[in-house]
């Protein structure tokens, strides 16, 4: 029990230090306050033109579509992750050894590091953009169910972290995982639902997404926000959707742990 408490205090300190460290570069976060709304505005004009005189597309009317993209933009601020890049850098430079010898698991360190970083993002990115969406664009950004939306976003936060950390672990074999990272960002951008709702994909591709991690990162929390989840002919209530998302996160955690154990057997360094 004392060991768990000790590790918790260390991880909390990591989150606090990361928050303070990135506070020195908060102008970097403030740039997102401009980029996010501009990107959203582009999406608004594109989808307004796509709808034309049509009432609905993919089961969503124009206002629902706008709310969907508003939700994906805001969720993106909360779950953004750099664990893959950071882990790859540590392995490539040999600095991972210092973490390997510490009593705190590096994955836990990286998770709380992300928590501190996204706490800053919540203040300097999420909140300003939320106010812009509400008071400038006039969008109703009230979730259908706040409790289920919060749980779904938390699960998306964890899913994005475990997926990215797993990609970072490939550096133990490849040294440089930049190629895999670039490929993942491309595929994730398409199949996470951040660029286009997954309802617009062919039925067989929608069904495929049920077994891949991408939709659990953006599409599912955005649909939970809107209050209705459907994909590949499967329609779920909010508790069912969040339950499926939780199961997917557990599976991803298991895959991450398996890869991590194999990576640690692969790891060799002076003093390790």
N, C-alpha and C positions, 0 to 999 in steps of 0.2 A: 504493500500500500504506500509506504514512504517513497519507494522507487517511482511508482506511478505519479505521485504528487510532485516529486522532484522533476521528472521528465515533463510533466504538464507545465510547471513553472518555467522551465527552460524554453519550451515551445512557445509559450505566451510571450516570453521576453523576445524571442525571435520575431514574432509578429509585430511587437511594439517597436523594435529596432528598425525593422524593414519599413514600417510606416514613417518613422522619423527620417530614415535615410532618403526615401523617395519624396518626402516633403520638401527636400532641398531642390527637387526637380519638378515641382508641381506645375510649372508652366508647360511641361510636356503633357500633363493630363489636361490642362486647360485648352490645348490645341484640339483635343477630342471634342470639346464643347462646340467647336466650329465645324469639325469634320463630320461628326455624327448628324447634326441637323441638316447639313448640306447633302449628305448621302441620302437622308430620309426624304428631303425635298425632291431629289432626283427620282426616287422610288415613287413618290406621290404623283409626279407628272407622268411617269411611265405608265403606272397602273390606271390613272384617270383616262389616258389615251387608249389603253387596252380595253377597258370596260366600254368606252364609247356610250352607246345607248343601252347596253345590256344591264340587266338588273343584278345578276349573279354570275360568278365564275368559280368553278370548283366548289360550289356550295357556300361561297362567301360573297356578300355584297361589298360594295366599294368601301363603306365605312368600316366594316369588319376587316377588310384587307389592310386598310390604313392602320387600324389598331394593332393588327398582327405584326406589321413591320415596325411600328413604334415599340411593341413589346420585344421583338428580337433585338432591336438596337439597344434598348435599355438592359436587357439580359446580358448582351454581349459585354457591356461595361462591368457587370458583376462577376462574370465567369472567365474573363480573359486570363490566359495562362502562358507562362514562358518556361515551364519546368523542363521541357525537352531541350530548348536552347541552352539553358543554364547547366543542366546535367552534362550535355555534350561538351560544353566549354570546360567543365571541371575535369572530365575524363581526358580530353585532348591536351590540356595543360599539365596534367598530373596532380592537380589540386584536390582531386577526389580523395586521395589518400588521407588528407587531414580529416575529412569527414568520416572516412571508413574507420578511423581509429577512435572516434568520439563515441561516448556512451549512447548518444541519441541517434536513432535511425535517420539517415539522410532523407528518406522519403517523408518522414514526419517533419523534419526541418524544412524541406521544400514546400510542404503543404501549409505550414504556418507562415512561411515566407510569403506565399501567395495570398494568404488571408490578410496579412499586413498590407500588402501591395494593393489588394482590391478594396480594403477599408479606405485607403486614400482615394481610390477610384470612385468609391461610393460618394465621397464628399465633393470631389472636384470634377467628376464626369457624370455620374448617374443623376444626382440631384439637380444640377443645372440643366441637363438635357430634359429631364422630366418636366421641369418648370417651363422650358421652351416649348415642348410638345403640347402642354396644357394651355398656356396663356398666349402663345404666339400662333401655333397651328390650330388651337381649339379642339384638340383630340381628347376624347374621354379615355383616360388612362387608368380608370378604376378596374381592378381585376374582378372577374366573376366571383372568385372566392379567394380572399387574401391568404388564409391559412394554407390552402392547398397550393397556391401559387408560390408562397415562400418555401414550402417543402420541395416543390418541383425545381425551383431555382437552385436550392441548396444541393439537390441531387445532380443537377446539371453542372454545378460548380465542381463536385467530386468527380463526375464522369469525365469532364474535360481535363481535369488534373491527372487522373489515372491513365487516360489515353495518351496524353502528352508525355507523362513520365515514362510510360512504356516505350514510346518512340525514342526518348532520350537514352534508355537502357541499351538500345541497339548500338550505341557508340562503343560499348565494350567489345563489340565484334568489328565494327566498321570504322571506329575512331571518329570519323566525321559523318554525322547523321543528317547533314543539311539537305541531301537529296530526298531522303524519306520524309523529312519535315516539310519540304516544299510540296511534295506529292500529297501528303496528308492535308495540308492547308487547302490545296486545290479541290481535292475530293470532298473534304469537310464543308468547304464553302458552298458546294453544290448540293450535297446530300444531307446537310444539317437543317436545311430549310431557311437559311439566312438570306439566300438570294431569291428563292422562289418557293412558295409553299409546296410541300411534297404531294399534295392532292393533285397537282397538275402533271405528275409523272405517270407513265403507264402503270396499269394495275400490278403487273408482275414485279416492277421495280419498287412500287410501294410496299409490297409484301416482303421483298428482300430487305428493305430498310428496317423491318421489325427485328431482324436478327443482327443488325450492324449497330455500332455505337453512335453514329452521327445524329440520328433524329432525336436522341435523348439529350443532346447538347443544346439545341436551339428550338427545333420544331415542337417537341412535346411541351416544354415549359411555356412556350408562346401560346399553344393551343389550350393549355390549362388556364392560362391567363384569360383567354377569350371565353372559356367556359364550355368548350366543346372539342372533343378529340375524336378524330376518325382517320384511319389510314389503311389502305389495302382492303377495304370492305369491313374493317373492324372498327366498331364504335364502342367507346368505353366511357363510363362515368368518370368524374374527376378522381375519386378514390381508387378506381381500378387502374386508371392511367398512371397515377403516381405510384401505385403498387408495382406495376410493370416496370416503371422507370427505376424503382428501388432494386428490383430483382436484377435488372440490367447492370446497375452500378456494382452490385455484389459479384456478378459474373466477371465484370471488367477488373475488379479488385483482385479476384482469384487469378485471372490471367496475368495481371501485373506482378503479383507475388511470385508466380511460377517463373516468369521471365527474370525477375530480380534475383531469385535464388540461383538460376543458371548463370546470370551475369556475374554474380559474386564469385562463382567458381572459376569464371573466366578471368577475373581481375587478378593481376599480379603487379606488385610494386615493391620497391626496396622498403623493408620494415613492415610489410603487410603479412 
